[in-house]
């Protein structure tokens, strides 16, 4: 086996081709790691360009737009962020600690992700400002790359991408 490999390496064209392939592989890896090149993800809702679903009904009733879902805290928490559209309605939403939004991993309606902490209530909410709700994520029910359904008293948002 080593004699065959030695003959191939001594061949006039094998070594330059091998070096070119290794060089292209190295440059490609560096570009992907640096974030210059992005590889396609599996599914239409994944990746940094994925658009979060919106609902005019939810926005009009709650005065907020859910903007981002991410697994944080080493996988033990899920953060749901929202942007204030109408401070008066958003204050009512934020003050309603008995009916916070419920989150379910898509396809698993039997296991809700439980609320862990709401943002501090009682401060003035500003239009365009982003606030958050933290959920416990026991056993890694929700993972980066999944989608979730967010149920609120104003309606639901399905297939919300998780980062």
N, C-alpha and C positions, 0 to 999 in steps of 0.2 A: 504494500500500500504506500509506504513512504517513497519507494523508488518511482512509482507512478506520479506522486505529487511532486517529487523533485524534478522529473522530466517536464511536467506541465509548467512549473514555475520558471524553468530555464527556457521554455518556449518564448519566442520573441513577442507574441501578442497577449499571452495570458496575464503576465504581471501588470502591464498598463491597464488592462480591462479590470482586473481585480482591484487595483488602486483607485480607479475611477468609481467603481461601484461602492467601495468603502467610503470614499470622499463624499459622494452624493448622499449616502446614508447618514453620515456624520452631520453634514450641513442640514439635511432635512430634520434630523432629531433636534438639533440646536434651534432651528426656526420654530418647531412645534413647541418646544419647552419654553422659549422666550415669548410665545403668544403671537408671533408674527403670522404664523399660518395656523388655521384652525381646522381640525378634522371634523367631518360630519358626525353628528350623534345619531343614535338609533331612535327614530321617531320624529314627527314633525314639531312636537312641543318642547324639545330639548335644546339646550345650548344657550349661549348668551344672547342670541337674537330672538329668543322665544318671546312671543307676545302674551302677556297676561290677559286672561278674559276680563271683560268689563260688562257691567249691567247698569243701564240707565235707571232701572227701578231701584236697585240697591243704592246707587249713588244719590238719587233723589230723596229716598226715605231716610238714609243714615247720614248723609252729608259727608261721606268719605268715599275714597276709591281704594280698594285693596290693591297694593302695588307690588308686593314681593313676598315670596315664601322661601326660607332658607333653613337648612339644617345647621345648627350652631352648637357650641358648647361640647365639642367632641362627639357630636351625634346624639347627645342626650336631650337636646331642646330643639324646637322648631320655632322660628321667629316669623310672625306674620306682620308685615308693615302695611300701613295705610296712610294715605295723604288726605288732609283735610280740604274739603271743597266748600262746605258751609259750616262755619264755626258753631253756630247755635245748635244745628242738628247733630254735629259731631260731638258736642259736649254731652248731649242727651245719650248718644250711642256709648260714649266712653264712661259715663256715669252708671250705665245699666250693667252692673256687675253680676246680676242674676241671670242674664240672657246673653252671654258673650257668644261670638261665632263658634261653631263647632267645625272641626276639621277631620276629614276622613281621607285615607289614602284611596285613590281611585281603584275601584273594584273590591274594596273591603269596607262595606257599610256597617259591619258588625263591631268594629273596633275604632271608636273615635279617639283622636289624639286629645288628651285632656289638658284643660287650661292650667297654666302654672302661675302666671302673673300678668296683670293688666298694668298699663302705664299708670303712673300716679294720677289720681283724679284731682280736680279742683283748680287746675291752672288754666290760664286763658289759651285756647287753641287758636292758631293762626292759619289762615288759608294758605295752602301750598306747603305747609310744614308736615313732616313725616313723623308718625308715632308708631309704636309697636305693641304687640301682644306676644307673650311667650307661652309655649305649650310644652308639656313634658312629652318626651319621645321614648318611652320605655321599650327596651329590646329593639331599638332602631326600626320601629314600625314604618316611619317615613325616612326615605333615603334621598340623597341628592340624585337628580335624574328622574325621580318619580313625578307623578302628578297627583294633586289632591283636589277634593271637593270642599268648598267652604260654604257652610250653611249658616245663614244669619236670619234674624226675624224678618228681614226685608226680601229674602230670596236666597238663591244659591248660585255659586260660580263653580262650574265643573272644569276639570282638566287644567287646573292652575299649576304651572311648572314649578318645580322645587329645585333650588340651587344648592 
